[in-house]
Amino acid sequence: MSMLKVGDTVHWRGNFGEAEPRRVTVLSIERVHRPGDKEGDLVDELEWELVPLYAVVSLDTGNWAYGRQLRPV
């Protein structure tokens, strides 16, 4: 099973998914309880199949993102 982990480099599309992809590093991952929530439980990793609906991440750019804005590199 493929996992998103803290420290991974990913492609991030800012502007809620509308911007051009940019390579960034994941600093933290929160597993939210419901899609659309902005806060959840801190985890070290999350299955990629859950990331689009259940992840909110902090990035090394100083931004945060919903999981649906991320893709593996």
PQR file of N, CA, C, O and H, with PARSE charges and radii, in Angstrom:
ATOM      1  N   MET A   1       0.840  -1.177   0.000 -0.4000 1.5000
ATOM      2  CA  MET A   1       0.000   0.000   0.000 -0.0000 2.0000
ATOM      3  C   MET A   1       0.887   1.241   0.000  0.5500 1.7000
ATOM      4  O   MET A   1       1.839   1.331   0.774 -0.5500 1.4000
ATOM      5  N   SER A   2       0.578   2.170  -0.846 -0.4000 1.5000
ATOM      6  CA  SER A   2       1.358   3.387  -0.981 -0.0000 2.0000
ATOM      7  C   SER A   2       0.951   4.397   0.096  0.5500 1.7000
ATOM      8  O   SER A   2      -0.236   4.616   0.338 -0.5500 1.4000
ATOM      9  H   SER A   2      -0.196   2.097  -1.475  0.4000 1.0000
ATOM     10  N   MET A   3       1.946   5.004   0.733 -0.4000 1.5000
ATOM     11  CA  MET A   3       1.692   5.905   1.857 -0.0000 2.0000
ATOM     12  C   MET A   3       2.276   7.293   1.595  0.5500 1.7000
ATOM     13  O   MET A   3       3.345   7.426   0.998 -0.5500 1.4000
ATOM     14  H   MET A   3       2.910   4.826   0.535  0.4000 1.0000
ATOM     15  N   LEU A   4       1.561   8.322   2.050 -0.4000 1.5000
ATOM     16  CA  LEU A   4       2.100   9.670   2.147 -0.0000 2.0000
ATOM     17  C   LEU A   4       2.693   9.774   3.542  0.5500 1.7000
ATOM     18  O   LEU A   4       2.027   9.457   4.527 -0.5500 1.4000
ATOM     19  H   LEU A   4       0.693   8.214   2.535  0.4000 1.0000
ATOM     20  N   LYS A   5       3.952  10.221   3.633 -0.4000 1.5000
ATOM     21  CA  LYS A   5       4.644  10.297   4.926 -0.0000 2.0000
ATOM     22  C   LYS A   5       5.190  11.701   5.150  0.5500 1.7000
ATOM     23  O   LYS A   5       5.506  12.419   4.201 -0.5500 1.4000
ATOM     24  H   LYS A   5       4.494  10.479   2.833  0.4000 1.0000
ATOM     25  N   VAL A   6       5.295  12.077   6.416 -0.4000 1.5000
ATOM     26  CA  VAL A   6       5.956  13.327   6.770 -0.0000 2.0000
ATOM     27  C   VAL A   6       7.374  13.271   6.207  0.5500 1.7000
ATOM     28  O   VAL A   6       8.068  12.267   6.363 -0.5500 1.4000
ATOM     29  H   VAL A   6       5.038  11.494   7.186  0.4000 1.0000
ATOM     30  N   GLY A   7       7.799  14.345   5.554 -0.4000 1.5000
ATOM     31  CA  GLY A   7       9.124  14.397   4.932 -0.0000 2.0000
ATOM     32  C   GLY A   7       9.107  14.080   3.451  0.5500 1.7000
ATOM     33  O   GLY A   7      10.099  14.316   2.763 -0.5500 1.4000
ATOM     34  H   GLY A   7       7.235  15.161   5.427  0.4000 1.0000
ATOM     35  N   ASP A   8       7.982  13.541   2.934 -0.4000 1.5000
ATOM     36  CA  ASP A   8       7.884  13.232   1.497 -0.0000 2.0000
ATOM     37  C   ASP A   8       7.857  14.507   0.663  0.5500 1.7000
ATOM     38  O   ASP A   8       7.340  15.537   1.096 -0.5500 1.4000
ATOM     39  H   ASP A   8       7.175  13.350   3.494  0.4000 1.0000
ATOM     40  N   THR A   9       8.419  14.422  -0.534 -0.4000 1.5000
ATOM     41  CA  THR A   9       8.282  15.470  -1.534 -0.0000 2.0000
ATOM     42  C   THR A   9       7.096  15.101  -2.413  0.5500 1.7000
ATOM     43  O   THR A   9       6.979  13.966  -2.875 -0.5500 1.4000
ATOM     44  H   THR A   9       8.839  13.585  -0.885  0.4000 1.0000
ATOM     45  N   VAL A  10       6.217  16.074  -2.637 -0.4000 1.5000
ATOM     46  CA  VAL A  10       5.001  15.849  -3.425 -0.0000 2.0000
ATOM     47  C   VAL A  10       4.812  17.002  -4.406  0.5500 1.7000
ATOM     48  O   VAL A  10       5.465  18.040  -4.292 -0.5500 1.4000
ATOM     49  H   VAL A  10       6.312  16.996  -2.262  0.4000 1.0000
ATOM     50  N   HIS A  11       3.923  16.813  -5.359 -0.4000 1.5000
ATOM     51  CA  HIS A  11       3.474  17.917  -6.214 -0.0000 2.0000
ATOM     52  C   HIS A  11       2.250  18.530  -5.560  0.5500 1.7000
ATOM     53  O   HIS A  11       1.293  17.829  -5.230 -0.5500 1.4000
ATOM     54  H   HIS A  11       3.393  15.970  -5.451  0.4000 1.0000
ATOM     55  N   TRP A  12       2.285  19.839  -5.376 -0.4000 1.5000
ATOM     56  CA  TRP A  12       1.194  20.587  -4.752 -0.0000 2.0000
ATOM     57  C   TRP A  12       0.662  21.612  -5.737  0.5500 1.7000
ATOM     58  O   TRP A  12       1.432  22.321  -6.385 -0.5500 1.4000
ATOM     59  H   TRP A  12       3.062  20.409  -5.644  0.4000 1.0000
ATOM     60  N   ARG A  13      -0.647  21.688  -5.846 -0.4000 1.5000
ATOM     61  CA  ARG A  13      -1.288  22.707  -6.670 -0.0000 2.0000
ATOM     62  C   ARG A  13      -1.951  23.697  -5.733  0.5500 1.7000
ATOM     63  O   ARG A  13      -2.997  23.404  -5.153 -0.5500 1.4000
ATOM     64  H   ARG A  13      -1.273  21.112  -5.320  0.4000 1.0000
ATOM     65  N   GLY A  14      -1.344  24.878  -5.582 -0.4000 1.5000
ATOM     66  CA  GLY A  14      -1.892  25.921  -4.714 -0.0000 2.0000
ATOM     67  C   GLY A  14      -3.183  26.490  -5.286  0.5500 1.7000
ATOM     68  O   GLY A  14      -3.715  25.990  -6.277 -0.5500 1.4000
ATOM     69  H   GLY A  14      -0.495  25.116  -6.053  0.4000 1.0000
ATOM     70  N   ASN A  15      -3.677  27.550  -4.640 -0.4000 1.5000
ATOM     71  CA  ASN A  15      -4.921  28.187  -5.080 -0.0000 2.0000
ATOM     72  C   ASN A  15      -6.051  27.163  -5.147  0.5500 1.7000
ATOM     73  O   ASN A  15      -6.847  27.149  -6.086 -0.5500 1.4000
ATOM     74  H   ASN A  15      -3.244  27.956  -3.836  0.4000 1.0000
ATOM     75  N   PHE A  16      -6.098  26.304  -4.123 -0.4000 1.5000
ATOM     76  CA  PHE A  16      -7.118  25.246  -3.997 -0.0000 2.0000
ATOM     77  C   PHE A  16      -7.175  24.337  -5.223  0.5500 1.7000
ATOM     78  O   PHE A  16      -8.244  23.923  -5.671 -0.5500 1.4000
ATOM     79  H   PHE A  16      -5.451  26.316  -3.360  0.4000 1.0000
ATOM     80  N   GLY A  17      -5.976  24.040  -5.751 -0.4000 1.5000
ATOM     81  CA  GLY A  17      -5.857  23.085  -6.845 -0.0000 2.0000
ATOM     82  C   GLY A  17      -5.826  23.698  -8.223  0.5500 1.7000
ATOM     83  O   GLY A  17      -5.743  22.971  -9.212 -0.5500 1.4000
ATOM     84  H   GLY A  17      -5.107  24.376  -5.387  0.4000 1.0000
ATOM     85  N   GLU A  18      -5.889  25.017  -8.322 -0.4000 1.5000
ATOM     86  CA  GLU A  18      -5.939  25.689  -9.620 -0.0000 2.0000
ATOM     87  C   GLU A  18      -4.563  26.113 -10.145  0.5500 1.7000
ATOM     88  O   GLU A  18      -4.410  26.311 -11.350 -0.5500 1.4000
ATOM     89  H   GLU A  18      -5.957  25.607  -7.518  0.4000 1.0000
ATOM     90  N   ALA A  19      -3.575  26.254  -9.284 -0.4000 1.5000
ATOM     91  CA  ALA A  19      -2.243  26.717  -9.696 -0.0000 2.0000
ATOM     92  C   ALA A  19      -1.446  25.586 -10.351  0.5500 1.7000
ATOM     93  O   ALA A  19      -1.809  24.413 -10.259 -0.5500 1.4000
ATOM     94  H   ALA A  19      -3.700  26.093  -8.305  0.4000 1.0000
ATOM     95  N   GLU A  20      -0.373  25.962 -11.001 -0.4000 1.5000
ATOM     96  CA  GLU A  20       0.537  24.989 -11.594 -0.0000 2.0000
ATOM     97  C   GLU A  20       1.179  24.155 -10.488  0.5500 1.7000
ATOM     98  O   GLU A  20       1.426  24.675  -9.400 -0.5500 1.4000
ATOM     99  H   GLU A  20      -0.078  26.915 -11.076  0.4000 1.0000
ATOM    100  N   PRO A  21       1.454  22.873 -10.739 -0.5600 1.5000
ATOM    101  CA  PRO A  21       2.072  22.030  -9.714  0.2800 2.0000
ATOM    102  C   PRO A  21       3.460  22.539  -9.312  0.5500 1.7000
ATOM    103  O   PRO A  21       4.212  23.068 -10.130 -0.5500 1.4000
ATOM    104  N   ARG A  22       3.768  22.365  -8.048 -0.4000 1.5000
ATOM    105  CA  ARG A  22       5.048  22.795  -7.492 -0.0000 2.0000
ATOM    106  C   ARG A  22       5.536  21.692  -6.553  0.5500 1.7000
ATOM    107  O   ARG A  22       4.745  21.107  -5.813 -0.5500 1.4000
ATOM    108  H   ARG A  22       3.158  21.935  -7.383  0.4000 1.0000
ATOM    109  N   ARG A  23       6.837  21.410  -6.586 -0.4000 1.5000
ATOM    110  CA  ARG A  23       7.412  20.398  -5.679 -0.0000 2.0000
ATOM    111  C   ARG A  23       7.600  21.011  -4.302  0.5500 1.7000
ATOM    112  O   ARG A  23       8.216  22.067  -4.158 -0.5500 1.4000
ATOM    113  H   ARG A  23       7.479  21.885  -7.187  0.4000 1.0000
ATOM    114  N   VAL A  24       7.058  20.333  -3.281 -0.4000 1.5000
ATOM    115  CA  VAL A  24       7.139  20.801  -1.899 -0.0000 2.0000
ATOM    116  C   VAL A  24       7.383  19.605  -0.985  0.5500 1.7000
ATOM    117  O   VAL A  24       7.245  18.454  -1.398 -0.5500 1.4000
ATOM    118  H   VAL A  24       6.557  19.475  -3.398  0.4000 1.0000
ATOM    119  N   THR A  25       7.745  19.892   0.262 -0.4000 1.5000
ATOM    120  CA  THR A  25       7.957  18.845   1.256 -0.0000 2.0000
ATOM    121  C   THR A  25       6.868  18.930   2.315  0.5500 1.7000
ATOM    122  O   THR A  25       6.508  20.017   2.766 -0.5500 1.4000
ATOM    123  H   THR A  25       7.857  20.828   0.598  0.4000 1.0000
ATOM    124  N   VAL A  26       6.347  17.770   2.704 -0.4000 1.5000
ATOM    125  CA  VAL A  26       5.303  17.677   3.721 -0.0000 2.0000
ATOM    126  C   VAL A  26       5.941  17.756   5.102  0.5500 1.7000
ATOM    127  O   VAL A  26       6.812  16.950   5.430 -0.5500 1.4000
ATOM    128  H   VAL A  26       6.639  16.887   2.337  0.4000 1.0000
ATOM    129  N   LEU A  27       5.510  18.732   5.923 -0.4000 1.5000
ATOM    130  CA  LEU A  27       6.038  18.898   7.281 -0.0000 2.0000
ATOM    131  C   LEU A  27       5.163  18.214   8.319  0.5500 1.7000
ATOM    132  O   LEU A  27       5.672  17.730   9.330 -0.5500 1.4000
ATOM    133  H   LEU A  27       4.803  19.387   5.656  0.4000 1.0000
ATOM    134  N   SER A  28       3.845  18.163   8.084 -0.4000 1.5000
ATOM    135  CA  SER A  28       2.949  17.462   9.002 -0.0000 2.0000
ATOM    136  C   SER A  28       1.698  17.029   8.244  0.5500 1.7000
ATOM    137  O   SER A  28       1.346  17.601   7.212 -0.5500 1.4000
ATOM    138  H   SER A  28       3.432  18.556   7.262  0.4000 1.0000
ATOM    139  N   ILE A  29       1.038  16.007   8.777 -0.4000 1.5000
ATOM    140  CA  ILE A  29      -0.193  15.474   8.188 -0.0000 2.0000
ATOM    141  C   ILE A  29      -1.234  15.382   9.298  0.5500 1.7000
ATOM    142  O   ILE A  29      -0.960  14.854  10.376 -0.5500 1.4000
ATOM    143  H   ILE A  29       1.324  15.542   9.615  0.4000 1.0000
ATOM    144  N   GLU A  30      -2.419  15.895   9.028 -0.4000 1.5000
ATOM    145  CA  GLU A  30      -3.550  15.712   9.927 -0.0000 2.0000
ATOM    146  C   GLU A  30      -4.577  14.850   9.214  0.5500 1.7000
ATOM    147  O   GLU A  30      -4.923  15.103   8.061 -0.5500 1.4000
ATOM    148  H   GLU A  30      -2.641  16.324   8.152  0.4000 1.0000
ATOM    149  N   ARG A  31      -5.057  13.837   9.905 -0.4000 1.5000
ATOM    150  CA  ARG A  31      -6.107  12.953   9.386 -0.0000 2.0000
ATOM    151  C   ARG A  31      -7.417  13.505   9.925  0.5500 1.7000
ATOM    152  O   ARG A  31      -7.713  13.366  11.111 -0.5500 1.4000
ATOM    153  H   ARG A  31      -4.775  13.631  10.842  0.4000 1.0000
ATOM    154  N   VAL A  32      -8.216  14.142   9.037 -0.4000 1.5000
ATOM    155  CA  VAL A  32      -9.472  14.753   9.468 -0.0000 2.0000
ATOM    156  C   VAL A  32     -10.564  13.701   9.582  0.5500 1.7000
ATOM    157  O   VAL A  32     -10.466  12.618   9.005 -0.5500 1.4000
ATOM    158  H   VAL A  32      -7.976  14.254   8.073  0.4000 1.0000
ATOM    159  N   HIS A  33     -11.601  14.033  10.331 -0.4000 1.5000
ATOM    160  CA  HIS A  33     -12.689  13.082  10.578 -0.0000 2.0000
ATOM    161  C   HIS A  33     -13.723  13.077   9.455  0.5500 1.7000
ATOM    162  O   HIS A  33     -14.332  12.046   9.169 -0.5500 1.4000
ATOM    163  H   HIS A  33     -11.681  14.913  10.800  0.4000 1.0000
ATOM    164  N   ARG A  34     -13.919  14.241   8.816 -0.4000 1.5000
ATOM    165  CA  ARG A  34     -14.867  14.359   7.709 -0.0000 2.0000
ATOM    166  C   ARG A  34     -14.228  15.163   6.589  0.5500 1.7000
ATOM    167  O   ARG A  34     -13.483  16.106   6.858 -0.5500 1.4000
ATOM    168  H   ARG A  34     -13.424  15.079   9.048  0.4000 1.0000
ATOM    169  N   PRO A  35     -14.506  14.807   5.329 -0.5600 1.5000
ATOM    170  CA  PRO A  35     -13.991  15.615   4.221  0.2800 2.0000
ATOM    171  C   PRO A  35     -14.392  17.081   4.387  0.5500 1.7000
ATOM    172  O   PRO A  35     -15.533  17.392   4.730 -0.5500 1.4000
ATOM    173  N   GLY A  36     -13.438  17.968   4.138 -0.4000 1.5000
ATOM    174  CA  GLY A  36     -13.688  19.397   4.261 -0.0000 2.0000
ATOM    175  C   GLY A  36     -13.262  19.975   5.598  0.5500 1.7000
ATOM    176  O   GLY A  36     -13.100  21.190   5.716 -0.5500 1.4000
ATOM    177  H   GLY A  36     -12.511  17.716   3.859  0.4000 1.0000
ATOM    178  N   ASP A  37     -13.074  19.122   6.625 -0.4000 1.5000
ATOM    179  CA  ASP A  37     -12.572  19.611   7.909 -0.0000 2.0000
ATOM    180  C   ASP A  37     -11.166  20.164   7.710  0.5500 1.7000
ATOM    181  O   ASP A  37     -10.443  19.731   6.813 -0.5500 1.4000
ATOM    182  H   ASP A  37     -13.205  18.135   6.529  0.4000 1.0000
ATOM    183  N   LYS A  38     -10.781  21.125   8.552 -0.4000 1.5000
ATOM    184  CA  LYS A  38      -9.442  21.711   8.467 -0.0000 2.0000
ATOM    185  C   LYS A  38      -8.512  21.232   9.565  0.5500 1.7000
ATOM    186  O   LYS A  38      -7.305  21.461   9.500 -0.5500 1.4000
ATOM    187  H   LYS A  38     -11.369  21.477   9.281  0.4000 1.0000
ATOM    188  N   GLU A  39      -9.063  20.566  10.577 -0.4000 1.5000
ATOM    189  CA  GLU A  39      -8.233  20.079  11.681 -0.0000 2.0000
ATOM    190  C   GLU A  39      -8.584  18.636  11.981  0.5500 1.7000
ATOM    191  O   GLU A  39      -9.731  18.213  11.837 -0.5500 1.4000
ATOM    192  H   GLU A  39     -10.044  20.379  10.630  0.4000 1.0000
ATOM    193  N   GLY A  40      -7.565  17.882  12.403 -0.4000 1.5000
ATOM    194  CA  GLY A  40      -7.770  16.481  12.734 -0.0000 2.0000
ATOM    195  C   GLY A  40      -6.687  16.003  13.671  0.5500 1.7000
ATOM    196  O   GLY A  40      -6.135  16.775  14.454 -0.5500 1.4000
ATOM    197  H   GLY A  40      -6.633  18.225  12.519  0.4000 1.0000
ATOM    198  N   ASP A  41      -6.392  14.727  13.582 -0.4000 1.5000
ATOM    199  CA  ASP A  41      -5.372  14.115  14.430 -0.0000 2.0000
ATOM    200  C   ASP A  41      -4.047  14.034  13.676  0.5500 1.7000
ATOM    201  O   ASP A  41      -4.005  13.576  12.534 -0.5500 1.4000
ATOM    202  H   ASP A  41      -6.840  14.099  12.945  0.4000 1.0000
ATOM    203  N   LEU A  42      -2.964  14.478  14.316 -0.4000 1.5000
ATOM    204  CA  LEU A  42      -1.650  14.389  13.686 -0.0000 2.0000
ATOM    205  C   LEU A  42      -1.256  12.926  13.504  0.5500 1.7000
ATOM    206  O   LEU A  42      -1.392  12.115  14.420 -0.5500 1.4000
ATOM    207  H   LEU A  42      -2.998  14.850  15.244  0.4000 1.0000
ATOM    208  N   VAL A  43      -0.767  12.605  12.312 -0.4000 1.5000
ATOM    209  CA  VAL A  43      -0.278  11.264  12.002 -0.0000 2.0000
ATOM    210  C   VAL A  43       1.050  11.399  11.271  0.5500 1.7000
ATOM    211  O   VAL A  43       1.347  12.451  10.705 -0.5500 1.4000
ATOM    212  H   VAL A  43      -0.657  13.264  11.568  0.4000 1.0000
ATOM    213  N   ASP A  44       1.844  10.342  11.282 -0.4000 1.5000
ATOM    214  CA  ASP A  44       3.131  10.353  10.578 -0.0000 2.0000
ATOM    215  C   ASP A  44       2.996   9.930   9.127  0.5500 1.7000
ATOM    216  O   ASP A  44       3.843  10.253   8.295 -0.5500 1.4000
ATOM    217  H   ASP A  44       1.603   9.488  11.742  0.4000 1.0000
ATOM    218  N   GLU A  45       1.909   9.192   8.824 -0.4000 1.5000
ATOM    219  CA  GLU A  45       1.692   8.718   7.462 -0.0000 2.0000
ATOM    220  C   GLU A  45       0.208   8.429   7.267  0.5500 1.7000
ATOM    221  O   GLU A  45      -0.543   8.249   8.226 -0.5500 1.4000
ATOM    222  H   GLU A  45       1.221   8.929   9.500  0.4000 1.0000
ATOM    223  N   LEU A  46      -0.196   8.389   5.986 -0.4000 1.5000
ATOM    224  CA  LEU A  46      -1.583   8.109   5.639 -0.0000 2.0000
ATOM    225  C   LEU A  46      -1.600   7.457   4.261  0.5500 1.7000
ATOM    226  O   LEU A  46      -0.845   7.856   3.374 -0.5500 1.4000
ATOM    227  H   LEU A  46       0.414   8.535   5.207  0.4000 1.0000
ATOM    228  N   GLU A  47      -2.449   6.468   4.080 -0.4000 1.5000
ATOM    229  CA  GLU A  47      -2.558   5.779   2.798 -0.0000 2.0000
ATOM    230  C   GLU A  47      -2.967   6.779   1.718  0.5500 1.7000
ATOM    231  O   GLU A  47      -3.880   7.579   1.925 -0.5500 1.4000
ATOM    232  H   GLU A  47      -3.062   6.144   4.800  0.4000 1.0000
ATOM    233  N   TRP A  48      -2.291   6.735   0.564 -0.4000 1.5000
ATOM    234  CA  TRP A  48      -2.588   7.673  -0.512 -0.0000 2.0000
ATOM    235  C   TRP A  48      -4.049   7.617  -0.938  0.5500 1.7000
ATOM    236  O   TRP A  48      -4.605   8.633  -1.353 -0.5500 1.4000
ATOM    237  H   TRP A  48      -1.549   6.085   0.397  0.4000 1.0000
ATOM    238  N   GLU A  49      -4.680   6.451  -0.843 -0.4000 1.5000
ATOM    239  CA  GLU A  49      -6.085   6.363  -1.249 -0.0000 2.0000
ATOM    240  C   GLU A  49      -6.989   7.194  -0.338  0.5500 1.7000
ATOM    241  O   GLU A  49      -8.087   7.568  -0.751 -0.5500 1.4000
ATOM    242  H   GLU A  49      -4.228   5.626  -0.505  0.4000 1.0000
ATOM    243  N   LEU A  50      -6.554   7.492   0.896 -0.4000 1.5000
ATOM    244  CA  LEU A  50      -7.330   8.316   1.823 -0.0000 2.0000
ATOM    245  C   LEU A  50      -6.969   9.796   1.750  0.5500 1.7000
ATOM    246  O   LEU A  50      -7.739  10.646   2.198 -0.5500 1.4000
ATOM    247  H   LEU A  50      -5.663   7.188   1.232  0.4000 1.0000
ATOM    248  N   VAL A  51      -5.817  10.105   1.195 -0.4000 1.5000
ATOM    249  CA  VAL A  51      -5.301  11.476   1.195 -0.0000 2.0000
ATOM    250  C   VAL A  51      -6.282  12.484   0.584  0.5500 1.7000
ATOM    251  O   VAL A  51      -6.499  13.527   1.200 -0.5500 1.4000
ATOM    252  H   VAL A  51      -5.192   9.415   0.831  0.4000 1.0000
ATOM    253  N   PRO A  52      -6.889  12.242  -0.587 -0.5600 1.5000
ATOM    254  CA  PRO A  52      -7.760  13.272  -1.171  0.2800 2.0000
ATOM    255  C   PRO A  52      -8.924  13.710  -0.278  0.5500 1.7000
ATOM    256  O   PRO A  52      -9.322  14.874  -0.327 -0.5500 1.4000
ATOM    257  N   LEU A  53      -9.463  12.831   0.515 -0.4000 1.5000
ATOM    258  CA  LEU A  53     -10.622  13.175   1.350 -0.0000 2.0000
ATOM    259  C   LEU A  53     -10.277  13.467   2.804  0.5500 1.7000
ATOM    260  O   LEU A  53     -10.965  14.257   3.450 -0.5500 1.4000
ATOM    261  H   LEU A  53      -9.140  11.885   0.555  0.4000 1.0000
ATOM    262  N   TYR A  54      -9.221  12.843   3.331 -0.4000 1.5000
ATOM    263  CA  TYR A  54      -9.000  12.875   4.772 -0.0000 2.0000
ATOM    264  C   TYR A  54      -7.676  13.468   5.230  0.5500 1.7000
ATOM    265  O   TYR A  54      -7.298  13.282   6.387 -0.5500 1.4000
ATOM    266  H   TYR A  54      -8.662  12.202   2.806  0.4000 1.0000
ATOM    267  N   ALA A  55      -6.957  14.177   4.359 -0.4000 1.5000
ATOM    268  CA  ALA A  55      -5.673  14.760   4.761 -0.0000 2.0000
ATOM    269  C   ALA A  55      -5.688  16.276   4.642  0.5500 1.7000
ATOM    270  O   ALA A  55      -6.207  16.845   3.682 -0.5500 1.4000
ATOM    271  H   ALA A  55      -7.264  14.328   3.420  0.4000 1.0000
ATOM    272  N   VAL A  56      -5.102  16.906   5.645 -0.4000 1.5000
ATOM    273  CA  VAL A  56      -4.724  18.312   5.592 -0.0000 2.0000
ATOM    274  C   VAL A  56      -3.254  18.327   5.978  0.5500 1.7000
ATOM    275  O   VAL A  56      -2.878  17.773   7.010 -0.5500 1.4000
ATOM    276  H   VAL A  56      -4.680  16.444   6.425  0.4000 1.0000
ATOM    277  N   VAL A  57      -2.418  18.958   5.152 -0.4000 1.5000
ATOM    278  CA  VAL A  57      -0.973  18.919   5.384 -0.0000 2.0000
ATOM    279  C   VAL A  57      -0.392  20.319   5.506  0.5500 1.7000
ATOM    280  O   VAL A  57      -0.916  21.278   4.938 -0.5500 1.4000
ATOM    281  H   VAL A  57      -2.724  19.408   4.313  0.4000 1.0000
ATOM    282  N   SER A  58       0.698  20.418   6.254 -0.4000 1.5000
ATOM    283  CA  SER A  58       1.507  21.629   6.311 -0.0000 2.0000
ATOM    284  C   SER A  58       2.705  21.396   5.413  0.5500 1.7000
ATOM    285  O   SER A  58       3.261  20.299   5.366 -0.5500 1.4000
ATOM    286  H   SER A  58       1.123  19.639   6.714  0.4000 1.0000
ATOM    287  N   LEU A  59       3.097  22.445   4.701 -0.4000 1.5000
ATOM    288  CA  LEU A  59       4.160  22.339   3.699 -0.0000 2.0000
ATOM    289  C   LEU A  59       5.348  23.226   4.050  0.5500 1.7000
ATOM    290  O   LEU A  59       5.219  24.180   4.817 -0.5500 1.4000
ATOM    291  H   LEU A  59       2.646  23.336   4.739  0.4000 1.0000
ATOM    292  N   ASP A  60       6.495  22.904   3.485 -0.4000 1.5000
ATOM    293  CA  ASP A  60       7.708  23.674   3.756 -0.0000 2.0000
ATOM    294  C   ASP A  60       7.668  25.080   3.165  0.5500 1.7000
ATOM    295  O   ASP A  60       8.585  25.866   3.402 -0.5500 1.4000
ATOM    296  H   ASP A  60       6.600  22.129   2.862  0.4000 1.0000
ATOM    297  N   THR A  61       6.651  25.408   2.420 -0.4000 1.5000
ATOM    298  CA  THR A  61       6.473  26.749   1.854 -0.0000 2.0000
ATOM    299  C   THR A  61       5.787  27.682   2.837  0.5500 1.7000
ATOM    300  O   THR A  61       5.688  28.884   2.592 -0.5500 1.4000
ATOM    301  H   THR A  61       5.906  24.769   2.227  0.4000 1.0000
ATOM    302  N   GLY A  62       5.309  27.125   3.963 -0.4000 1.5000
ATOM    303  CA  GLY A  62       4.544  27.914   4.917 -0.0000 2.0000
ATOM    304  C   GLY A  62       3.048  27.818   4.664  0.5500 1.7000
ATOM    305  O   GLY A  62       2.255  28.402   5.402 -0.5500 1.4000
ATOM    306  H   GLY A  62       5.390  26.149   4.162  0.4000 1.0000
ATOM    307  N   ASN A  63       2.660  27.089   3.630 -0.4000 1.5000
ATOM    308  CA  ASN A  63       1.259  26.907   3.285 -0.0000 2.0000
ATOM    309  C   ASN A  63       0.717  25.624   3.891  0.5500 1.7000
ATOM    310  O   ASN A  63       1.475  24.772   4.354 -0.5500 1.4000
ATOM    311  H   ASN A  63       3.305  26.615   3.031  0.4000 1.0000
ATOM    312  N   TRP A  64      -0.606  25.498   3.883 -0.4000 1.5000
ATOM    313  CA  TRP A  64      -1.268  24.240   4.191 -0.0000 2.0000
ATOM    314  C   TRP A  64      -2.089  23.872   2.968  0.5500 1.7000
ATOM    315  O   TRP A  64      -2.360  24.718   2.116 -0.5500 1.4000
ATOM    316  H   TRP A  64      -1.221  26.191   3.507  0.4000 1.0000
ATOM    317  N   ALA A  65      -2.485  22.608   2.884 -0.4000 1.5000
ATOM    318  CA  ALA A  65      -3.245  22.162   1.712 -0.0000 2.0000
ATOM    319  C   ALA A  65      -4.154  21.008   2.087  0.5500 1.7000
ATOM    320  O   ALA A  65      -3.855  20.222   2.986 -0.5500 1.4000
ATOM    321  H   ALA A  65      -2.264  21.921   3.577  0.4000 1.0000
ATOM    322  N   TYR A  66      -5.264  20.923   1.382 -0.4000 1.5000
ATOM    323  CA  TYR A  66      -6.100  19.736   1.454 -0.0000 2.0000
ATOM    324  C   TYR A  66      -5.404  18.631   0.654  0.5500 1.7000
ATOM    325  O   TYR A  66      -4.653  18.913  -0.280 -0.5500 1.4000
ATOM    326  H   TYR A  66      -5.507  21.562   0.651  0.4000 1.0000
ATOM    327  N   GLY A  67      -5.652  17.398   1.020 -0.4000 1.5000
ATOM    328  CA  GLY A  67      -5.045  16.273   0.322 -0.0000 2.0000
ATOM    329  C   GLY A  67      -5.358  16.223  -1.161  0.5500 1.7000
ATOM    330  O   GLY A  67      -4.553  15.721  -1.947 -0.5500 1.4000
ATOM    331  H   GLY A  67      -6.262  17.169   1.779  0.4000 1.0000
ATOM    332  N   ARG A  68      -6.517  16.737  -1.558 -0.4000 1.5000
ATOM    333  CA  ARG A  68      -6.882  16.700  -2.985 -0.0000 2.0000
ATOM    334  C   ARG A  68      -5.993  17.600  -3.837  0.5500 1.7000
ATOM    335  O   ARG A  68      -6.043  17.530  -5.065 -0.5500 1.4000
ATOM    336  H   ARG A  68      -7.171  17.145  -0.920  0.4000 1.0000
ATOM    337  N   GLN A  69      -5.174  18.451  -3.197 -0.4000 1.5000
ATOM    338  CA  GLN A  69      -4.252  19.330  -3.918 -0.0000 2.0000
ATOM    339  C   GLN A  69      -2.886  18.685  -4.135  0.5500 1.7000
ATOM    340  O   GLN A  69      -2.003  19.299  -4.732 -0.5500 1.4000
ATOM    341  H   GLN A  69      -5.133  18.508  -2.200  0.4000 1.0000
ATOM    342  N   LEU A  70      -2.700  17.437  -3.650 -0.4000 1.5000
ATOM    343  CA  LEU A  70      -1.405  16.778  -3.685 -0.0000 2.0000
ATOM    344  C   LEU A  70      -1.390  15.588  -4.626  0.5500 1.7000
ATOM    345  O   LEU A  70      -2.410  14.931  -4.836 -0.5500 1.4000
ATOM    346  H   LEU A  70      -3.417  16.937  -3.165  0.4000 1.0000
ATOM    347  N   ARG A  71      -0.223  15.321  -5.189 -0.4000 1.5000
ATOM    348  CA  ARG A  71       0.024  14.126  -6.002 -0.0000 2.0000
ATOM    349  C   ARG A  71       1.423  13.638  -5.686  0.5500 1.7000
ATOM    350  O   ARG A  71       2.306  14.442  -5.388 -0.5500 1.4000
ATOM    351  H   ARG A  71       0.605  15.854  -5.019  0.4000 1.0000
ATOM    352  N   PRO A  72       1.639  12.316  -5.746 -0.5600 1.5000
ATOM    353  CA  PRO A  72       2.996  11.800  -5.534  0.2800 2.0000
ATOM    354  C   PRO A  72       3.945  12.311  -6.624  0.5500 1.7000
ATOM    355  O   PRO A  72       3.522  12.578  -7.748 -0.5500 1.4000
ATOM    356  N   VAL A  73       5.214  12.443  -6.285 -0.4000 1.5000
ATOM    357  CA  VAL A  73       6.229  12.833  -7.274 -0.0000 2.0000
ATOM    358  C   VAL A  73       6.644  11.592  -8.033  0.5500 1.7000
ATOM    359  O   VAL A  73       7.492  11.667  -8.922 -0.5500 1.4000
ATOM    360  H   VAL A  73       5.558  12.226  -5.372  0.4000 1.0000
TER
END
